[in-house]
């Protein structure tokens, strides 16, 4: 009844799909210093002075590094360099985990809280990084250039490692100014 007023219609459209993409870039963050913030927001110091070496005293000090990665295979951290030398005169490095003994020439490191001497700290932070076996025993020190010193097998938040250094000399150690430069290298397992 009356004139037609409905001019509506129905339209169907089928789309093959809509794709959204994004990319999370891989990262590895590592900082090194005498002291470092857990999140690497700051660090300070690049030099340790162990003072005067004498047979009756163990000389010791620490440095720190913090490391994190989003790689699902984690990271590996290495230490590179040499034992302490004065020209071609060498303080022998500890080739197996060994306790510090005053009066015996030795150089070594570890990544744990130690009582003998009272130095260092255990790993700190919520990350999954752990010291390597040879550097993970309190009061046991060693140093082998190129060694893995810590790692994580999965992606990890920051873990701060404290590296403890010990140096002892025997009474026959030649005089000289002994030093070394160590390089710490972190590699993500992409």
Backbone bond lengths (Angstrom), bond angles and torsions (degrees), N, CA, C in turn:
res aa  C-N    CA-C-N  psi(-1)  N-CA   C-N-CA  omega(-1)  CA-C   N-CA-C  phi
1 X - - - 1.443 - - 1.515 108.65 -
2 X 1.225 119.54 126.54 1.448 124.30 179.14 1.534 111.27 89.03
3 X 1.318 115.89 -175.60 1.461 120.89 -177.45 1.538 110.59 -81.85
4 X 1.289 113.77 152.53 1.470 121.06 -177.66 1.529 108.97 -75.76
5 X 1.373 116.77 130.78 1.458 121.05 -178.61 1.534 112.23 -122.38
6 X 1.305 121.47 -4.07 1.476 124.03 -178.28 1.515 109.01 -91.26
7 X 1.338 116.78 109.62 1.458 122.03 177.60 1.535 111.66 -112.01
8 X 1.320 119.66 18.39 1.463 124.63 -176.33 1.523 112.06 -69.32
9 X 1.341 114.34 163.63 1.457 120.41 176.22 1.522 108.72 -151.92
10 X 1.299 117.72 167.66 1.465 123.38 179.35 1.523 107.57 -120.95
11 X 1.362 115.75 132.60 1.458 120.78 178.63 1.521 107.66 -125.20
12 X 1.324 117.11 133.92 1.463 122.61 175.79 1.521 108.83 -115.81
13 X 1.369 115.25 134.92 1.457 119.80 175.77 1.523 107.55 -133.78
14 X 1.314 117.24 126.62 1.460 121.52 179.92 1.527 108.24 -109.54
15 X 1.345 115.48 120.69 1.455 121.67 179.84 1.523 108.12 -98.30
16 X 1.325 117.21 144.55 1.455 121.81 -179.28 1.528 113.55 -73.67
17 X 1.309 121.06 -7.27 1.458 124.24 179.44 1.512 110.51 131.88
18 X 1.292 115.81 161.94 1.452 122.43 -178.82 1.524 107.18 -130.33
19 X 1.321 117.69 124.28 1.461 122.23 -175.06 1.518 110.55 -107.03
20 X 1.320 115.24 136.54 1.465 121.67 174.45 1.515 106.95 -122.14
21 X 1.308 116.86 131.12 1.459 120.51 -179.63 1.520 111.44 -125.05
22 X 1.307 115.29 157.06 1.464 122.04 176.75 1.522 107.90 -154.96
23 X 1.327 115.96 166.02 1.453 120.81 -177.41 1.521 109.37 -139.28
24 X 1.318 116.71 130.93 1.458 122.01 172.75 1.526 106.29 -104.78
25 X 1.326 117.48 113.85 1.463 118.73 -177.78 1.527 110.84 -71.09
26 X 1.316 116.70 145.02 1.462 119.30 176.66 1.527 109.76 -71.18
27 X 1.314 115.75 148.99 1.461 118.58 176.00 1.518 110.72 -146.67
28 X 1.304 114.70 153.58 1.451 123.59 166.53 1.521 105.05 -136.94
29 X 1.316 116.35 125.80 1.457 121.26 178.46 1.519 108.00 -116.01
30 X 1.349 116.19 128.60 1.463 121.13 178.57 1.524 108.31 -143.72
31 X 1.320 116.22 135.62 1.461 120.88 175.16 1.529 108.08 -131.76
32 X 1.330 115.22 150.49 1.459 121.52 -174.85 1.522 108.11 -137.46
33 X 1.324 116.70 142.59 1.453 121.11 176.58 1.510 110.59 179.91
34 X 1.308 115.29 179.74 1.463 119.73 174.25 1.525 108.39 -60.45
35 X 1.332 116.56 -44.72 1.464 122.69 170.49 1.523 107.76 -135.94
36 X 1.326 116.34 145.65 1.466 121.44 178.61 1.525 109.40 -137.23
37 X 1.327 115.92 150.03 1.456 121.00 172.06 1.527 108.26 -74.34
38 X 1.317 116.56 147.35 1.456 120.73 -179.12 1.522 111.62 -53.17
39 X 1.341 117.74 -41.88 1.465 121.92 -176.94 1.528 113.09 -90.81
40 X 1.321 117.26 11.90 1.473 123.05 -179.41 1.523 113.59 63.06
41 X 1.324 117.24 20.99 1.465 119.46 178.54 1.520 111.92 -71.55
42 X 1.342 117.60 -20.77 1.454 120.33 172.80 1.523 109.78 -159.35
43 X 1.310 114.21 158.86 1.456 121.16 176.32 1.522 107.73 -151.11
44 X 1.334 115.78 158.30 1.461 118.29 178.86 1.522 109.72 -146.17
45 X 1.313 115.03 148.29 1.452 121.63 174.49 1.514 113.91 82.71
46 X 1.338 115.07 139.63 1.466 121.16 177.06 1.521 110.34 -141.22
47 X 1.344 116.39 18.09 1.457 120.09 -174.98 1.523 109.50 -145.62
48 X 1.321 116.04 138.12 1.462 122.44 175.50 1.523 107.83 -122.42
49 X 1.332 116.37 129.12 1.463 121.79 175.96 1.520 107.86 -108.86
50 X 1.322 116.73 110.78 1.465 121.22 -178.45 1.528 112.86 -84.96
51 X 1.309 117.25 0.67 1.453 120.33 174.46 1.516 113.30 77.14
52 X 1.321 115.48 -149.54 1.458 122.35 -176.39 1.524 109.82 -90.68
53 X 1.324 116.06 125.33 1.467 121.39 179.92 1.525 109.10 -85.69
54 X 1.333 115.99 132.12 1.467 121.85 179.82 1.524 108.87 -144.72
55 X 1.335 118.59 148.08 1.465 121.96 -174.75 1.530 114.41 -60.33
56 X 1.307 117.65 -27.97 1.463 119.64 -175.34 1.525 114.09 -87.25
57 X 1.342 117.35 -2.46 1.460 120.51 -173.36 1.519 111.73 -133.82
58 X 1.323 116.81 134.87 1.468 121.55 170.05 1.517 107.89 -84.96
59 X 1.307 117.07 129.80 1.463 121.71 175.01 1.518 107.69 -100.00
60 X 1.326 116.57 138.59 1.467 120.06 -175.01 1.519 111.33 -153.27
61 X 1.333 115.34 159.37 1.459 122.57 176.00 1.529 107.70 -168.00
62 X 1.330 116.76 -179.14 1.462 121.42 -178.05 1.525 111.30 -136.20
63 X 1.318 115.06 160.73 1.454 123.84 164.18 1.525 106.18 -137.87
64 X 1.333 116.84 175.40 1.463 120.20 -178.26 1.523 110.66 -138.11
65 X 1.320 114.39 155.04 1.460 120.55 165.85 1.516 107.98 -142.68
66 X 1.329 115.72 151.79 1.456 121.44 176.77 1.517 107.29 -128.24
67 X 1.334 116.24 145.18 1.465 119.54 -172.70 1.520 110.95 -149.42
68 X 1.337 115.87 143.68 1.467 122.66 177.68 1.521 108.93 -152.08
69 X 1.324 116.31 153.81 1.469 121.21 175.37 1.524 110.10 -152.98
70 X 1.335 115.87 153.14 1.462 119.88 173.80 1.533 111.70 -98.59
71 X 1.316 117.52 3.25 1.466 120.12 178.83 1.528 109.72 -68.52
72 X 1.312 116.92 131.35 1.464 120.06 -176.41 1.526 113.20 -69.02
73 X 1.340 117.84 -13.04 1.469 120.78 174.74 1.529 112.72 -95.51
74 X 1.340 117.87 -1.10 1.453 120.93 175.05 1.508 114.17 83.45
75 X 1.334 115.63 -152.09 1.466 121.92 -175.49 1.521 109.84 -144.73
76 X 1.320 114.75 167.19 1.462 123.22 171.86 1.529 106.62 -133.63
77 X 1.344 117.46 134.64 1.464 122.41 176.92 1.525 109.14 -114.18
78 X 1.322 115.74 134.85 1.465 122.76 -177.42 1.528 110.38 -118.03
79 X 1.341 116.06 156.53 1.457 121.79 168.31 1.526 107.48 -117.60
80 X 1.333 115.71 133.62 1.464 120.51 179.93 1.520 108.97 -131.12
81 X 1.293 115.36 151.05 1.457 121.39 -179.24 1.515 109.19 140.31
82 X 1.323 116.22 -162.56 1.458 121.86 -178.10 1.510 110.16 -126.36
83 X 1.324 115.02 167.63 1.454 119.84 171.69 1.519 108.64 -66.41
84 X 1.316 117.48 176.70 1.461 121.43 -179.50 1.528 110.52 -74.45
85 X 1.329 114.95 134.35 1.465 120.77 -179.48 1.520 110.04 -137.01
86 X 1.318 115.12 157.13 1.463 123.42 169.52 1.524 105.11 -126.41
87 X 1.321 116.43 95.41 1.470 120.28 -171.17 1.516 108.71 65.89
88 X 1.341 117.69 -120.02 1.467 119.78 178.12 1.535 112.21 -101.32
89 X 1.341 117.09 11.11 1.466 121.61 176.07 1.528 107.89 -90.30
90 X 1.319 116.64 131.16 1.456 121.96 -170.04 1.523 111.12 -118.25
91 X 1.330 115.92 141.19 1.465 121.20 163.86 1.523 104.78 -94.69
92 X 1.330 118.84 117.55 1.464 120.55 -174.64 1.528 112.60 -58.49
93 X 1.318 115.03 138.83 1.465 120.41 175.72 1.519 108.75 -83.89
94 X 1.316 116.29 153.48 1.456 121.71 176.40 1.526 108.15 -82.96
95 X 1.315 117.70 117.54 1.463 121.77 -173.21 1.527 112.41 -90.20
96 X 1.313 117.98 -12.59 1.466 123.51 173.02 1.525 106.88 -135.82
97 X 1.333 118.71 156.83 1.462 119.42 178.00 1.533 111.00 -55.71
98 X 1.333 115.59 124.17 1.459 122.85 -173.09 1.523 108.79 -143.57
99 X 1.316 117.06 146.68 1.458 118.73 176.61 1.518 110.64 -75.46
100 X 1.313 114.84 154.25 1.460 121.27 177.57 1.517 109.04 -73.54
101 X 1.343 115.89 130.59 1.464 120.77 -179.30 1.520 109.47 -133.56
102 X 1.341 115.89 112.84 1.463 120.43 176.82 1.524 108.85 -60.78
103 X 1.319 116.27 140.84 1.458 121.41 178.99 1.510 114.46 92.56
104 X 1.331 117.47 -3.73 1.470 122.36 176.13 1.528 106.90 -121.47
105 X 1.306 118.38 124.87 1.468 120.99 -178.41 1.522 110.33 -65.10
106 X 1.328 116.03 122.57 1.466 121.27 -177.87 1.528 110.62 -163.73
107 X 1.340 114.09 148.70 1.465 122.16 175.50 1.510 107.44 -134.75
108 X 1.340 116.84 133.21 1.460 119.80 178.99 1.518 111.75 -162.43
109 X 1.340 114.15 169.56 1.466 122.20 178.90 1.525 108.96 -137.16
110 X 1.324 115.68 162.52 1.463 122.34 164.13 1.522 109.23 -154.11
111 X 1.335 117.00 176.06 1.465 121.77 -175.99 1.523 111.23 -123.56
112 X 1.319 117.08 38.92 1.469 121.66 -177.46 1.530 111.44 -130.43
113 X 1.331 114.87 169.89 1.462 121.93 173.33 1.525 106.98 -80.40
114 X 1.316 117.14 122.60 1.464 121.96 -173.58 1.523 111.00 -115.26
115 X 1.329 114.99 152.56 1.463 121.44 175.22 1.519 111.46 -104.83
116 X 1.337 118.24 -22.32 1.462 121.45 -175.07 1.523 110.70 -133.80
117 X 1.327 119.27 92.34 1.459 126.54 -4.35 1.529 111.26 -76.07
118 X 1.325 116.23 168.41 1.469 121.92 -178.12 1.527 108.47 -75.66
119 X 1.322 115.09 94.71 1.469 121.36 -173.25 1.522 109.41 -154.66
120 X 1.325 115.99 153.45 1.457 121.53 170.24 1.506 114.08 92.28
121 X 1.336 113.94 -177.74 1.453 124.21 -179.65 1.507 108.08 -153.09
122 X 1.317 115.33 151.46 1.458 119.57 172.46 1.524 109.15 -73.48
123 X 1.340 118.46 161.22 1.463 120.74 177.94 1.532 110.43 -53.66
124 X 1.346 115.52 143.27 1.456 121.13 -175.35 1.518 109.91 -128.12
125 X 1.338 116.60 138.19 1.454 122.23 176.54 1.516 110.64 124.80
126 X 1.340 115.63 173.04 1.464 120.13 -177.82 1.523 112.56 -91.40
127 X 1.319 117.03 2.31 1.460 120.98 179.42 1.519 112.17 -69.80
128 X 1.333 115.80 170.42 1.465 122.11 -177.08 1.524 112.93 -100.20
129 X 1.339 118.27 6.05 1.459 121.61 179.71 1.524 112.02 -66.38
130 X 1.327 115.32 140.68 1.465 121.47 179.34 1.526 110.03 -135.33
131 X 1.348 117.47 149.45 1.461 119.77 174.68 1.530 110.61 -64.09
132 X 1.328 116.18 148.32 1.466 121.22 174.39 1.528 108.90 -67.46
133 X 1.315 116.42 155.90 1.465 122.64 -173.79 1.521 113.47 -50.05
134 X 1.323 118.60 -47.20 1.469 121.18 -176.55 1.524 114.42 -68.98
135 X 1.340 117.04 -11.95 1.466 121.11 -178.11 1.526 111.08 -119.72
136 X 1.324 116.56 16.06 1.462 121.84 -171.67 1.528 113.69 -112.92
137 X 1.318 119.01 12.80 1.462 120.99 179.60 1.520 109.83 -110.77
138 X 1.342 117.59 121.82 1.466 119.15 176.95 1.532 110.61 -56.78
139 X 1.326 115.07 140.67 1.467 123.43 176.99 1.525 113.83 67.44
140 X 1.327 117.95 13.97 1.463 123.25 176.00 1.526 107.30 -123.51
141 X 1.328 116.60 126.45 1.452 122.48 -173.81 1.525 109.60 -125.23
142 X 1.314 115.64 148.01 1.458 121.04 172.16 1.517 108.44 -156.69
143 X 1.327 116.16 170.25 1.458 120.72 175.12 1.515 108.68 -155.55
144 X 1.334 114.47 120.42 1.448 120.93 175.92 1.526 107.64 -134.64
145 X 1.337 118.19 112.61 1.463 120.95 -177.13 1.530 111.51 -54.71
146 X 1.329 115.71 133.40 1.455 121.38 179.58 1.507 113.66 88.78
147 X 1.333 117.96 0.23 1.464 120.95 -179.90 1.522 111.82 -68.13
148 X 1.335 115.81 146.57 1.456 121.58 164.45 1.524 105.99 -72.61
149 X 1.338 116.95 127.70 1.456 119.16 179.50 1.525 113.01 -111.04
150 X 1.340 117.65 -19.08 1.461 120.53 172.69 1.515 108.58 -158.12
151 X 1.333 115.05 161.62 1.463 119.01 -179.98 1.518 110.11 -164.74
152 X 1.322 114.71 167.41 1.459 123.48 170.67 1.521 106.61 -139.26
153 X 1.303 117.24 141.65 1.472 120.88 -179.19 1.519 112.43 -96.75
154 X 1.323 117.53 6.59 1.454 121.79 179.46 1.516 109.21 -147.61
155 X 1.320 117.94 170.34 1.458 119.46 176.15 1.524 108.64 -58.40
156 X 1.324 115.94 147.40 1.453 118.74 -171.94 1.515 112.22 -149.04
157 X 1.313 114.48 144.80 1.453 121.12 168.86 1.531 107.24 -74.41
158 X 1.312 117.06 -179.68 1.458 121.06 -176.23 1.529 112.98 -64.97
159 X 1.318 114.90 138.52 1.461 123.70 167.68 1.523 106.31 -128.13
160 X 1.347 115.79 127.13 1.463 119.80 177.27 1.521 108.47 -96.88
161 X 1.340 115.27 125.49 1.460 122.61 177.61 1.525 108.88 -105.10
162 X 1.320 115.93 136.05 1.464 121.50 174.22 1.520 107.96 -105.35
163 X 1.319 116.12 119.86 1.461 121.97 -179.73 1.523 107.73 -93.91
164 X 1.339 116.38 120.80 1.463 122.01 177.45 1.525 108.78 -98.56
165 X 1.329 116.13 131.45 1.459 122.84 179.11 1.529 108.54 -111.87
166 X 1.341 116.97 135.12 1.462 120.72 172.22 1.528 108.99 -127.46
167 X 1.337 115.30 143.33 1.462 121.69 175.72 1.522 107.67 -136.88
168 X 1.314 115.32 130.33 1.455 122.38 173.33 1.519 108.40 -128.49
169 X 1.332 116.52 152.55 1.468 121.25 174.88 1.523 108.79 -132.58
170 X 1.331 115.32 150.97 1.464 119.31 173.46 1.526 108.91 -91.52
171 X 1.317 116.37 174.99 1.468 120.22 -175.72 1.519 113.09 -69.11
172 X 1.333 117.60 -15.60 1.460 120.91 179.64 1.527 113.44 -98.00
173 X 1.338 117.45 3.97 1.468 120.14 -179.73 1.526 109.16 -62.19
174 X 1.315 116.76 127.91 1.467 121.74 -179.33 1.524 110.89 -61.93
175 X 1.325 117.67 144.29 1.459 120.03 176.85 1.525 110.25 -68.52
176 X 1.307 115.75 155.39 1.461 120.95 178.08 1.511 110.75 159.25
177 X 1.320 115.18 171.56 1.467 121.44 175.77 1.528 106.95 -97.40
178 X 1.311 116.40 105.02 1.460 122.77 -175.94 1.522 109.95 -90.98
179 X 1.324 115.42 139.86 1.455 119.48 175.47 1.518 110.32 -158.09
180 X 1.305 114.78 170.02 1.453 122.81 173.57 1.514 108.25 -155.62
181 X 1.308 117.14 158.34 1.461 122.81 171.75 1.514 107.38 -121.49
182 X 1.314 116.08 122.43 1.460 121.18 179.58 1.519 109.49 -107.73
183 X 1.310 115.81 142.14 1.459 123.05 177.48 1.521 108.24 -115.85
184 X 1.321 115.64 131.30 1.468 121.23 176.61 1.520 107.92 -107.16
185 X 1.313 116.46 129.84 1.460 122.42 -174.82 1.513 109.94 -126.57
186 X 1.316 117.28 126.86 1.462 122.65 175.58 1.519 109.69 -109.64
187 X 1.318 116.48 132.72 1.464 121.95 -179.40 1.521 108.99 -128.86
188 X 1.340 116.21 123.77 1.467 120.41 174.00 1.525 108.20 -75.97
189 X 1.305 117.20 148.77 1.461 122.46 -175.93 1.529 111.45 -95.26
190 X 1.369 116.87 45.01 1.466 121.24 -177.87 1.503 111.37 -56.32
